[in-house]
Amino acid sequence: MFQNPILFEHFNVEENLDFVIKRNQIKNQNKSSISKEYLIEHLELNSLLKRSPENLSGGEKLRVVLARTILKQPKYLLLDEPMSDLDIKYKAKLLVFLKNFNKKFKIPILYITHSIEEISQIGDQIVLIKDGKKIDNGAVSDILNTNLFGDLTGKFELSSVLDGIVVSNDHNLHITTLDVDGQKLIVPGYPGKFNNEVRVRIRSRDILLSSSRLKSKITENELEGFISTIEIEKNSAFSELVILLKNLKNNKNSQKKLRARITTYNLKKMNLSRNDTVFIYISSVSIDRQAYQST
């Protein structure tokens, strides 16, 4: 699916969808496994069916073209920056659709984007490309924590991805509590229902560290881990720390990582070293509501 959505201008939306269905039936002589009704419902196309392409917004065209592409019954989807014409609110909904679609129909999705939020939510594996050449690949949670990724995006946007299970929703305070290997993480809004798995992106610059547990809680969230690596930047006021969270369920180290960006002054002041236990403080305000989703 190309970045610029293209539809048959002499057909309305439903006719655009039906055209693909008829061609696919003639070619394959079998019934579609992904129905038009499923896509109309989940991509919210019902109110658009009788409208012509010229009367659609860019975001509406994108949803129709995505539905038409899927109706071709592809073996995989190649999506070239599909969210460029969508507002933030609908972008989050479409990311949820793609994630659920992938799980339901087991169709691989190759998703091309420059957006870190989209990468952190839609991706399981990531391939970094610079000047047309692959420079790295691996699990999203690992690659987002590398200096190579930071060199491409800038240190300001370095971040980590955590997966947690919803254990409660507070509809009075409008918050959700996640279980991250026995540690609690409070996030704003309702990214998922009870027992849903939720993925959260946390920027390195939004993490506060302490070498001891604070008596007065300065944020909603306090996590515990130990320092895996320390990288002191040359010609800079900052240092990067990779922290492995503790798994309080079995009292072992978790495989979940957080990257923290602090001043080298503060690193020296706390006298932090590799393998030291640290306490991590994260404000829920710093967690972007549009940059997480239920999976």
One Martini backbone bead per residue (centre of mass of N, CA, C, O) as a GRO file, in nm:
protein
  295
    1MET     BB    1   0.093   0.039   0.026
    2PHE     BB    2   0.081   0.353  -0.043
    3GLN     BB    3   0.113   0.669   0.078
    4ASN     BB    4  -0.085   0.743  -0.158
    5PRO     BB    5  -0.412   0.731  -0.190
    6ILE     BB    6  -0.589   0.522  -0.438
    7LEU     BB    7  -0.888   0.567  -0.631
    8PHE     BB    8  -1.177   0.513  -0.792
    9GLU     BB    9  -1.355   0.790  -0.900
   10HIS     BB   10  -1.618   0.630  -1.041
   11PHE     BB   11  -1.637   0.517  -0.752
   12ASN     BB   12  -1.744   0.422  -0.476
   13VAL     BB   13  -1.652   0.276  -0.194
   14GLU     BB   14  -1.801   0.002  -0.233
   15GLU     BB   15  -1.708  -0.039  -0.529
   16ASN     BB   16  -1.409  -0.056  -0.463
   17LEU     BB   17  -1.437  -0.315  -0.294
   18ASP     BB   18  -1.594  -0.500  -0.499
   19PHE     BB   19  -1.383  -0.507  -0.724
   20VAL     BB   20  -1.176  -0.679  -0.567
   21ILE     BB   21  -1.356  -0.922  -0.503
   22LYS     BB   22  -1.416  -1.007  -0.797
   23ARG     BB   23  -1.123  -1.048  -0.889
   24ASN     BB   24  -1.049  -1.259  -0.669
   25GLN     BB   25  -1.263  -1.475  -0.746
   26ILE     BB   26  -1.168  -1.522  -1.037
   27LYS     BB   27  -0.872  -1.602  -0.964
   28ASN     BB   28  -0.938  -1.821  -0.706
   29GLN     BB   29  -1.220  -1.957  -0.658
   30ASN     BB   30  -1.278  -1.828  -0.362
   31LYS     BB   31  -1.349  -1.753  -0.049
   32SER     BB   32  -1.322  -1.511   0.158
   33SER     BB   33  -1.148  -1.479   0.471
   34ILE     BB   34  -1.183  -1.163   0.445
   35SER     BB   35  -1.426  -0.955   0.513
   36LYS     BB   36  -1.599  -0.675   0.446
   37GLU     BB   37  -1.750  -0.649   0.719
   38TYR     BB   38  -1.504  -0.646   0.901
   39LEU     BB   39  -1.376  -0.382   0.780
   40ILE     BB   40  -1.612  -0.189   0.816
   41GLU     BB   41  -1.619  -0.211   1.123
   42HIS     BB   42  -1.299  -0.169   1.205
   43LEU     BB   43  -1.278   0.101   0.996
   44GLU     BB   44  -1.529   0.277   0.982
   45LEU     BB   45  -1.716   0.268   0.677
   46ASN     BB   46  -2.028   0.291   0.667
   47SER     BB   47  -2.055   0.617   0.616
   48LEU     BB   48  -1.880   0.587   0.321
   49LEU     BB   49  -1.999   0.394   0.094
   50LYS     BB   50  -2.163   0.635  -0.088
   51ARG     BB   51  -1.906   0.777  -0.136
   52SER     BB   52  -1.684   0.966  -0.295
   53PRO     BB   53  -1.349   1.027  -0.315
   54GLU     BB   54  -1.376   1.349  -0.335
   55ASN     BB   55  -1.535   1.333  -0.031
   56LEU     BB   56  -1.261   1.262   0.104
   57SER     BB   57  -1.036   1.234   0.320
   58GLY     BB   58  -0.723   1.129   0.372
   59GLY     BB   59  -0.799   0.930   0.605
   60GLU     BB   60  -1.039   0.792   0.460
   61LYS     BB   61  -0.884   0.686   0.218
   62LEU     BB   62  -0.688   0.509   0.375
   63ARG     BB   63  -0.900   0.310   0.489
   64VAL     BB   64  -1.002   0.211   0.214
   65VAL     BB   65  -0.732   0.113   0.097
   66LEU     BB   66  -0.677  -0.090   0.318
   67ALA     BB   67  -0.925  -0.263   0.269
   68ARG     BB   68  -0.864  -0.326  -0.031
   69THR     BB   69  -0.593  -0.464   0.018
   70ILE     BB   70  -0.700  -0.694   0.204
   71LEU     BB   71  -0.913  -0.808  -0.011
   72LYS     BB   72  -0.673  -0.953  -0.178
   73GLN     BB   73  -0.539  -1.164   0.000
   74PRO     BB   74  -0.262  -1.143   0.129
   75LYS     BB   75   0.045  -1.273   0.249
   76TYR     BB   76   0.127  -0.966   0.278
   77LEU     BB   77   0.210  -0.643   0.422
   78LEU     BB   78   0.292  -0.325   0.262
   79LEU     BB   79   0.357  -0.026   0.452
   80ASP     BB   80   0.383   0.320   0.351
   81GLU     BB   81   0.332   0.545   0.561
   82PRO     BB   82   0.002   0.534   0.655
   83MET     BB   83  -0.021   0.791   0.886
   84SER     BB   84   0.024   1.084   0.758
   85ASP     BB   85  -0.315   1.165   0.744
   86LEU     BB   86  -0.346   1.131   1.055
   87ASP     BB   87  -0.464   1.167   1.345
   88ILE     BB   88  -0.379   1.081   1.659
   89LYS     BB   89  -0.638   0.932   1.745
   90TYR     BB   90  -0.665   0.743   1.487
   91LYS     BB   91  -0.388   0.622   1.487
   92ALA     BB   92  -0.423   0.448   1.743
   93LYS     BB   93  -0.662   0.278   1.629
   94LEU     BB   94  -0.507   0.161   1.380
   95LEU     BB   95  -0.288   0.015   1.538
   96VAL     BB   96  -0.480  -0.178   1.676
   97PHE     BB   97  -0.592  -0.308   1.424
   98LEU     BB   98  -0.322  -0.424   1.312
   99LYS     BB   99  -0.253  -0.597   1.554
  100ASN     BB  100  -0.517  -0.769   1.554
  101PHE     BB  101  -0.501  -0.865   1.261
  102ASN     BB  102  -0.234  -1.020   1.289
  103LYS     BB  103  -0.339  -1.220   1.508
  104LYS     BB  104  -0.591  -1.336   1.356
  105PHE     BB  105  -0.451  -1.389   1.042
  106LYS     BB  106  -0.131  -1.418   1.017
  107ILE     BB  107  -0.027  -1.149   0.873
  108PRO     BB  108   0.233  -1.004   0.765
  109ILE     BB  109   0.398  -0.685   0.854
  110LEU     BB  110   0.540  -0.423   0.662
  111TYR     BB  111   0.655  -0.127   0.831
  112ILE     BB  112   0.690   0.205   0.723
  113THR     BB  113   0.883   0.440   0.933
  114HIS     BB  114   0.965   0.745   1.144
  115SER     BB  115   0.795   0.663   1.390
  116ILE     BB  116   0.836   0.582   1.717
  117GLU     BB  117   0.550   0.521   1.810
  118GLU     BB  118   0.488   0.315   1.585
  119ILE     BB  119   0.720   0.123   1.635
  120SER     BB  120   0.652   0.053   1.942
  121GLN     BB  121   0.357  -0.069   1.863
  122ILE     BB  122   0.376  -0.251   1.586
  123GLY     BB  123   0.641  -0.387   1.671
  124ASP     BB  124   0.864  -0.671   1.701
  125GLN     BB  125   1.045  -0.612   1.458
  126ILE     BB  126   1.354  -0.441   1.350
  127VAL     BB  127   1.471  -0.230   1.074
  128LEU     BB  128   1.755  -0.050   1.000
  129ILE     BB  129   1.775   0.235   0.770
  130LYS     BB  130   2.055   0.373   0.576
  131ASP     BB  131   2.095   0.470   0.270
  132GLY     BB  132   1.963   0.175   0.183
  133LYS     BB  133   2.086   0.033   0.447
  134LYS     BB  134   2.147  -0.211   0.663
  135ILE     BB  135   2.237  -0.172   1.030
  136ASP     BB  136   1.989  -0.320   1.184
  137ASN     BB  137   1.844  -0.586   1.402
  138GLY     BB  138   1.542  -0.667   1.600
  139ALA     BB  139   1.405  -0.619   1.879
  140VAL     BB  140   1.249  -0.345   1.981
  141SER     BB  141   1.343  -0.342   2.285
  142ASP     BB  142   1.648  -0.346   2.195
  143ILE     BB  143   1.692  -0.123   1.974
  144LEU     BB  144   1.587   0.128   2.143
  145ASN     BB  145   1.860   0.080   2.341
  146THR     BB  146   2.052   0.188   2.126
  147ASN     BB  147   2.291   0.396   1.994
  148LEU     BB  148   2.218   0.364   1.697
  149PHE     BB  149   1.933   0.473   1.727
  150GLY     BB  150   2.017   0.746   1.854
  151ASP     BB  151   2.181   0.844   1.603
  152LEU     BB  152   1.922   0.862   1.418
  153THR     BB  153   1.713   1.029   1.627
  154GLY     BB  154   1.829   1.109   1.887
  155LYS     BB  155   1.862   1.136   2.230
  156PHE     BB  156   1.581   1.269   2.300
  157GLU     BB  157   1.418   0.983   2.188
  158LEU     BB  158   1.501   0.788   2.376
  159SER     BB  159   1.377   0.450   2.455
  160SER     BB  160   1.131   0.234   2.607
  161VAL     BB  161   0.977  -0.098   2.634
  162LEU     BB  162   0.678  -0.205   2.804
  163ASP     BB  163   0.522  -0.493   2.941
  164GLY     BB  164   0.180  -0.527   3.062
  165ILE     BB  165  -0.076  -0.604   3.302
  166VAL     BB  166  -0.396  -0.561   3.367
  167VAL     BB  167  -0.538  -0.500   3.709
  168SER     BB  168  -0.662  -0.194   3.681
  169ASN     BB  169  -0.945   0.041   3.688
  170ASP     BB  170  -0.986   0.399   3.738
  171HIS     BB  171  -1.279   0.596   3.685
  172ASN     BB  172  -1.218   0.844   3.873
  173LEU     BB  173  -0.895   0.889   3.787
  174HIS     BB  174  -0.813   0.777   3.503
  175ILE     BB  175  -0.662   0.489   3.551
  176THR     BB  176  -0.392   0.243   3.507
  177THR     BB  177  -0.283  -0.080   3.620
  178LEU     BB  178   0.027  -0.243   3.596
  179ASP     BB  179   0.197  -0.553   3.549
  180VAL     BB  180   0.566  -0.577   3.598
  181ASP     BB  181   0.685  -0.833   3.728
  182GLY     BB  182   0.538  -0.725   4.017
  183GLN     BB  183   0.524  -0.435   3.916
  184LYS     BB  184   0.394  -0.110   3.930
  185LEU     BB  185   0.208   0.071   3.663
  186ILE     BB  186   0.098   0.398   3.609
  187VAL     BB  187  -0.153   0.503   3.376
  188PRO     BB  188  -0.322   0.686   3.161
  189GLY     BB  189  -0.620   0.577   3.128
  190TYR     BB  190  -0.746   0.304   2.882
  191PRO     BB  191  -0.552   0.066   2.721
  192GLY     BB  192  -0.714  -0.164   2.891
  193LYS     BB  193  -0.827  -0.451   3.007
  194PHE     BB  194  -0.854  -0.695   3.201
  195ASN     BB  195  -0.560  -0.884   3.125
  196ASN     BB  196  -0.427  -0.712   2.937
  197GLU     BB  197  -0.183  -0.637   2.710
  198VAL     BB  198   0.061  -0.369   2.750
  199ARG     BB  199   0.225  -0.105   2.575
  200VAL     BB  200   0.509   0.100   2.682
  201ARG     BB  201   0.648   0.423   2.642
  202ILE     BB  202   0.976   0.538   2.765
  203ARG     BB  203   1.162   0.800   2.820
  204SER     BB  204   1.478   0.863   2.923
  205ARG     BB  205   1.425   1.172   3.020
  206ASP     BB  206   1.170   1.067   3.226
  207ILE     BB  207   1.386   0.958   3.431
  208LEU     BB  208   1.429   0.885   3.774
  209LEU     BB  209   1.705   0.853   4.005
  210SER     BB  210   1.796   0.627   4.285
  211SER     BB  211   1.994   0.472   4.539
  212SER     BB  212   1.728   0.521   4.709
  213ARG     BB  213   1.448   0.507   4.879
  214LEU     BB  214   1.188   0.716   4.889
  215LYS     BB  215   0.980   0.846   5.126
  216SER     BB  216   0.887   1.059   4.918
  217LYS     BB  217   0.668   1.055   4.666
  218ILE     BB  218   0.714   1.213   4.339
  219THR     BB  219   0.556   0.974   4.205
  220GLU     BB  220   0.357   0.712   4.099
  221ASN     BB  221   0.635   0.565   4.019
  222GLU     BB  222   0.808   0.261   4.146
  223LEU     BB  223   1.109   0.109   4.053
  224GLU     BB  224   1.321  -0.189   4.032
  225GLY     BB  225   1.685  -0.218   3.982
  226PHE     BB  226   1.976  -0.273   3.772
  227ILE     BB  227   2.283  -0.201   3.651
  228SER     BB  228   2.422  -0.284   3.337
  229THR     BB  229   2.496   0.004   3.202
  230ILE     BB  230   2.755   0.260   3.131
  231GLU     BB  231   2.743   0.581   2.945
  232ILE     BB  232   2.983   0.820   2.886
  233GLU     BB  233   2.979   1.119   2.744
  234LYS     BB  234   3.137   1.302   2.520
  235ASN     BB  235   3.096   1.632   2.519
  236SER     BB  236   2.890   1.596   2.773
  237ALA     BB  237   2.640   1.601   3.044
  238PHE     BB  238   2.582   1.293   2.975
  239SER     BB  239   2.424   0.975   3.065
  240GLU     BB  240   2.383   0.620   3.001
  241LEU     BB  241   2.139   0.385   3.131
  242VAL     BB  242   2.101   0.037   3.184
  243ILE     BB  243   1.805  -0.129   3.314
  244LEU     BB  244   1.718  -0.402   3.512
  245LEU     BB  245   1.448  -0.541   3.610
  246LYS     BB  246   1.272  -0.670   3.863
  247ASN     BB  247   1.137  -0.988   3.960
  248LEU     BB  248   0.892  -1.020   4.210
  249LYS     BB  249   0.771  -1.307   4.156
  250ASN     BB  250   1.088  -1.461   4.168
  251ASN     BB  251   1.341  -1.287   4.254
  252LYS     BB  252   1.439  -1.195   3.972
  253ASN     BB  253   1.558  -1.107   3.677
  254SER     BB  254   1.460  -0.929   3.429
  255GLN     BB  255   1.421  -0.858   3.067
  256LYS     BB  256   1.352  -0.574   3.137
  257LYS     BB  257   1.418  -0.250   2.998
  258LEU     BB  258   1.583   0.061   3.095
  259ARG     BB  259   1.645   0.392   2.983
  260ALA     BB  260   1.868   0.640   3.119
  261ARG     BB  261   1.892   1.004   3.133
  262ILE     BB  262   2.171   1.164   3.279
  263THR     BB  263   2.380   1.329   3.457
  264THR     BB  264   2.706   1.302   3.539
  265TYR     BB  265   2.684   1.449   3.801
  266ASN     BB  266   2.468   1.253   3.926
  267LEU     BB  267   2.629   0.996   3.898
  268LYS     BB  268   2.860   1.091   4.090
  269LYS     BB  269   2.689   1.175   4.336
  270MET     BB  270   2.571   0.863   4.366
  271ASN     BB  271   2.788   0.651   4.295
  272LEU     BB  272   2.747   0.484   4.034
  273SER     BB  273   2.733   0.136   3.936
  274ARG     BB  274   2.766  -0.156   3.826
  275ASN     BB  275   2.500  -0.352   3.979
  276ASP     BB  276   2.336  -0.148   4.101
  277THR     BB  277   2.082  -0.046   4.289
  278VAL     BB  278   1.771   0.104   4.172
  279PHE     BB  279   1.539   0.379   4.162
  280ILE     BB  280   1.240   0.436   3.971
  281TYR     BB  281   1.095   0.742   3.841
  282ILE     BB  282   0.754   0.788   3.707
  283SER     BB  283   0.553   0.991   3.536
  284SER     BB  284   0.241   0.975   3.397
  285VAL     BB  285   0.255   1.238   3.226
  286SER     BB  286   0.501   1.122   3.035
  287ILE     BB  287   0.284   0.929   2.922
  288ASP     BB  288   0.170   0.867   2.618
  289ARG     BB  289  -0.154   0.798   2.520
  290GLN     BB  290  -0.076   0.754   2.201
  291ALA     BB  291   0.185   0.540   2.283
  292TYR     BB  292  -0.037   0.319   2.350
  293GLN     BB  293  -0.153  -0.032   2.375
  294SER     BB  294  -0.347  -0.294   2.319
  295THR     BB  295  -0.279  -0.662   2.252
   0.00000   0.00000   0.00000
